[in-house]
Amino acid sequence: MRELPKIILRPLAAEDRESFIRGIQPAFKQAFVEKYGDDGTEVIPREDVEGAFDEPGAESWQILLEGQAVGGAVVAWKPETRRAELLLLYVDVDCHSRGVGQAAWEAIQARYPEAEVWETFTPYFETRNIHFYVNKCGFHIVEYFHSKHPMPGEFEGDSGDGFFRFEKSRGRE
């Protein structure tokens, strides 16, 4: 097993929100372009990123490698239920396949040691993410959203070709 890079999580300052939004765009767009081509679609709209920042209980992080921001994450922590939702996680495209994402995930988990259950989502076509969450991070696919089983709430009708919901429970890895 290779040694993971040493990363640091730093709280995202208000003045760094714009760079987070600019950084997440190409990271999220890569798989979309590989699957559908580049039709100019904004894969993760600015409003969705800003909405994640403002989610109740959300904490936003910069992922630093050797002092440089190479990604980010937004976690919604719900201490009353001991559940955490990984709302957003991205690593710059030029840092993919270097262990940065896995090191970031380990740092995120360490930051929330009381979390008993983690939850996150990814589109069905994001095979890289599916591999990452299941094989590298220990998540399990627990639900598949599609036209006959739409995502609840704000995402209803916006499940496109499908999304997976993942969970990771402490002790079930």
C-alpha positions in Angstrom: 0.0 0.0 0.0 1.5 3.3 -1.0 1.9 6.1 1.5 -0.7 8.8 1.1 0.4 12.5 0.7 0.3 14.7 3.8 -2.7 17.0 3.4 -4.1 19.6 5.7 -7.7 20.7 6.0 -8.1 24.5 6.5 -11.4 26.1 7.1 -12.6 27.9 4.0 -12.4 31.7 4.5 -15.2 33.8 3.0 -12.7 35.4 0.6 -11.7 31.9 -0.7 -15.3 30.9 -1.6 -14.8 32.1 -5.2 -11.7 30.1 -5.8 -13.4 27.0 -4.4 -16.3 27.5 -6.9 -13.8 28.0 -9.8 -11.8 25.0 -8.7 -14.7 22.6 -8.3 -16.0 23.3 -11.9 -13.3 21.5 -13.9 -13.1 18.6 -11.3 -16.8 17.9 -11.6 -16.9 18.5 -15.4 -14.2 16.0 -16.4 -16.4 12.8 -16.1 -19.4 14.6 -17.7 -17.3 15.6 -20.7 -15.9 12.1 -21.0 -19.5 10.6 -21.0 -21.5 13.3 -22.9 -19.0 15.6 -24.6 -18.5 19.3 -23.9 -21.8 21.0 -24.7 -21.0 23.9 -22.4 -23.2 22.5 -19.6 -22.3 23.8 -16.2 -22.1 20.5 -14.4 -22.3 21.9 -10.9 -24.0 25.3 -10.9 -22.7 28.1 -8.7 -26.0 28.1 -6.9 -25.6 24.5 -5.8 -22.1 25.1 -4.4 -23.3 28.2 -2.6 -26.3 26.3 -1.3 -23.9 23.6 0.1 -21.9 26.4 1.9 -25.1 27.6 3.5 -26.6 24.2 4.4 -27.5 24.0 8.1 -24.5 22.6 10.0 -22.2 22.9 7.0 -18.5 23.5 7.4 -16.3 24.2 4.3 -12.7 23.2 4.0 -9.8 23.8 1.7 -7.6 20.8 1.0 -3.9 21.8 1.1 -1.0 19.9 -0.2 2.4 21.4 0.5 0.7 24.6 1.4 -1.2 24.9 -1.9 -5.0 24.6 -2.2 -5.7 21.5 -4.3 -9.3 20.8 -3.5 -12.1 21.4 -1.1 -14.9 19.8 0.8 -18.2 20.8 2.4 -19.5 18.7 5.3 -22.9 19.0 7.0 -22.4 17.7 10.5 -25.5 16.9 12.6 -24.2 16.1 16.1 -27.7 15.4 17.5 -28.0 12.4 15.1 -24.2 11.7 14.9 -24.6 11.8 11.1 -22.5 13.7 8.6 -23.1 14.4 5.0 -20.2 14.9 2.6 -22.0 17.5 0.5 -19.0 18.3 -1.8 -15.6 16.9 -2.2 -13.2 17.7 -5.0 -9.6 17.4 -5.9 -8.0 19.4 -8.7 -7.8 17.4 -11.9 -4.0 17.5 -12.0 -3.9 15.9 -8.6 -6.0 12.9 -9.5 -4.6 9.4 -9.0 -2.0 10.6 -6.4 -3.8 9.7 -3.2 -4.9 13.2 -2.4 -8.6 12.4 -2.3 -8.1 9.4 -0.1 -5.8 11.4 2.2 -8.4 14.2 2.3 -11.2 11.8 3.1 -9.1 10.3 6.0 -8.5 13.9 7.3 -12.2 14.7 7.0 -13.2 11.6 9.0 -10.6 12.4 11.7 -12.1 15.9 11.9 -15.5 14.4 12.8 -14.7 11.4 15.1 -18.2 11.4 16.6 -19.8 10.7 13.2 -21.4 7.3 13.2 -22.8 7.5 9.7 -21.6 9.3 6.7 -23.6 9.9 3.6 -22.8 11.2 0.1 -24.1 11.2 -3.5 -22.6 10.9 -6.9 -24.1 10.6 -10.5 -24.2 7.1 -11.9 -21.8 7.9 -14.7 -19.1 9.0 -12.3 -17.3 5.7 -12.3 -14.2 7.3 -10.9 -16.2 8.6 -7.9 -18.0 5.3 -7.4 -14.6 3.5 -7.3 -13.3 6.1 -4.9 -16.1 6.0 -2.4 -16.6 2.2 -2.5 -13.1 0.8 -2.9 -11.0 3.5 -1.3 -13.2 5.0 1.4 -15.4 2.1 2.5 -18.8 3.5 1.5 -21.6 1.2 0.5 -24.2 2.0 -2.2 -27.5 2.1 -0.4 -29.9 3.7 -2.9 -30.2 4.4 -6.6 -32.2 7.4 -7.8 -33.6 7.6 -11.3 -36.8 8.7 -13.1 -38.9 6.0 -11.3 -37.3 6.7 -8.0 -36.4 10.4 -7.9 -34.3 12.1 -5.2 -36.4 13.6 -2.5 -36.8 17.3 -1.7 -34.9 19.9 -3.6 -33.5 17.4 -6.1 -36.9 15.9 -7.1 -37.1 15.8 -10.9 -33.4 16.6 -11.2 -32.0 13.1 -10.9 -31.2 13.0 -14.7 -29.9 9.6 -15.6 -29.4 8.6 -12.0 -27.6 9.2 -8.8 -26.2 6.8 -6.2 -26.5 7.4 -2.5 -23.7 6.1 -0.4 -23.4 5.4 3.3 -20.5 4.5 5.6 -21.2 3.4 9.1 -18.6 3.3 11.8 -17.7 -0.4 12.3 -19.0 -1.4 8.8 -16.1 -0.7 6.6 
